[in-house]
Amino acid sequence: MSNCLRRYRPSFETLEAREVLTNYVGVELRATDLAGNQITAITEGQAFNLQIYVDDLRYIADPPSNYIDEEETPFKSIPLGVASAVFDIEYDGEAFDFTGPSGLLQGPGSPTLETPTYNAQKSVDGYLEEIGTFQISTADGSGVPRLWLTIPMVAENTLGEFTISAMHPLSNEFFPDTKQGGIDEYKFNSLNPTANLEGGGFLDPDEIDYTEATITLEVVEAGLPVDVEMRIVKQPTTVDSNGEVVTLPDNAEWIDEWDSFYVEIYARAPETGSVKSVSVVIDYTNEYHNASSFTSNSDLKFTPSNTVYASYADRVSATFSTPLSGLGNDGKSVLVGRILFGPDQSLGNGVANTPASDYADPVVTDFTLVGGGATVQYGGGYETTGVSGVNVPSTELFAVPYDLDDDRTISIVDLTYIIRNIGKAATPANQLYRMDFTHDGYVDLVDLALMVRNIGTTVFNARDRARSYFDGFPYFDSGASLMEGESVGVSGFVLEGESVDVEDEMLADSPISTPAPTYMPLFVPGPTASTATTSQPTPEEESATTDSEIASSVTVSEGNLETMLIVAAAEEALSEESPESSEKIDEAFAEFSVDDPHLTM
């Protein structure tokens, strides 16, 4: 027992000498489905939970006659909470099984507890030995039963009614009626105690009320399951007036790590039945996403309840039910629930933007429907059953490429990385693939323009500021691509609402010797010197653009002030204490002219 508990423990005599007058702690055992609904029957093969509740009963109890208080304060007449509680669980091993890999859980409403444990070496089929934990806070109790521990179980294929009991660990132990036996008994109880938080000590079985700690649970034959499917969508799916669809929507092909999206849950009843309720448990990778809310739009005919989710959790569960009949049948699937997910905003989480020897690969979204149950209506009767057809959505998840330093913000610092590498080819040696947003093999001015368009977007405002990507992202083919919904000219580029002037005279076919310029490639087919080619546009092409030349380079010299301004502003901002500020780059862009736009964005 920790020091914080020991200092609240009064002096007391050995268990044999204590007078048992009343109960000081109450224990209750409940069986629930995975969504938290209390149950008395379970379908074979279906997972469920055992929940242990404890209650400090001293507000209705008198102190024991031999109660000793070192500080001479009165016996606590208000509920102050249970400090430590350990139990043995007895059940029929042919009817139920403990799902050990899931471990013991703390349920919502629990006090702040130490990590739950049990004696795995002593536990056998039908007995879970010494399950318990202790409270690490000293907050007062509420005077009502509090959820202490949750034990994941599964029903096996033995049908019938069976009892499950929680009991004091001493009930399953034998100590001889000798002095040494008494010492061993006391030692055992001190290691596996049930105690009050203040003014109480270790309690023996007679001082704990276990009348509510035995339940009867019936295992019933599984009926035909409800078919449940999950879909990841960026926009809510349109359903008919009954909340149903004939054809399920496709999963979103891809999302980026800052996207908000919906997980939609569909159900279809067995033949001649209709869906009345569906419980689901969904596991996901919470370092990428967090469940944000359950939507309750008028197009949804099911109402969510017993919803359990948190920003730090990797599991969300809920029960969806409806008062209506005839839904999810006749070949239609009914939309029972829609859960909004957003990006995990914690520093260090998200998809790492660290491609080295090649362009970035996606990660698995990892949304998995791991359990659940359902109620089906047949005429005027109802039947509980399981779920089948669960699937893992195939949506791929990509890092936001513009956040080069993975600090959850697209800032002037990220822009500076691009500027410093303009003109370089992406190779395994220099590891510049993550800066080549167009996948054309080079870090060029188009990559720079894309970066500028996205500056200011963060993981916190991403829902209101869509990222701009080159058309085809993230699945590029071998052909040239354009920005989605926008056009790329042929001899320059502009930043949103502005343009970059290109010198009046096009670049010569031969290198210019005096003065010696620096070249920054726009579309570079190979490592060549500055060149210019001429194309003959059709009348349609002539009307679409005012320039017929295709430039492969842009000269950076005294006459090309715009590029120099970008470089100077980025370098200066990088050296400041607040590099996230975009004021310097804004000043640079304000100098741009708009006489000859060649790359509209």
Secondary structure, DSSP 4 states (H G I P E B T S, - for coil): --HHHHTTPPP---GGG----S--EEEEEEEE-TTS-B-SEEETT-EEEEEEEEEE-GGG-PPPTT---TT-PPPP-S---EEEEEEEEE--TTTEEE-GGG--BPPTT--SBPPPEEEEEEEETTEEEEEEEEB-S-PPP-SS-EEEEEEEEEE-S--EEEEEEEE-GGGG----SSHHHHHHHHHHHHHS--EESSS--B--GGGEEEEESEEEEEEE---PPEEEEEEEESSPPP--TTSEESSPPPPPSEEETT--EEEEEEEEPPTT-EEEEEEEEEE--TTTEEEEEE---TT--SEEEEEE--TT-SEEEEEEE-S-SS-S-TT-EEEEEEEEEEE--STT-S------SSSPPPEE---EEEEEEEEEEETTEEEEE-EE-------EEE--TT-TT-SSB--HHHHHHHHHTTTPBP-TTTT-GGG-TT-SSB--HHHHHHHHHHTT-BTTTTTTSPPP-BTTTTS--SS---BTTS---SS----TT------SSPPPSS---SSPPEEEESS-SSS--S-EEE----HHHHHH-S--EEESEEEESTT-HHHHHHHHHHHHHHHSS-TT--HHHHHHHHT---SS--S--
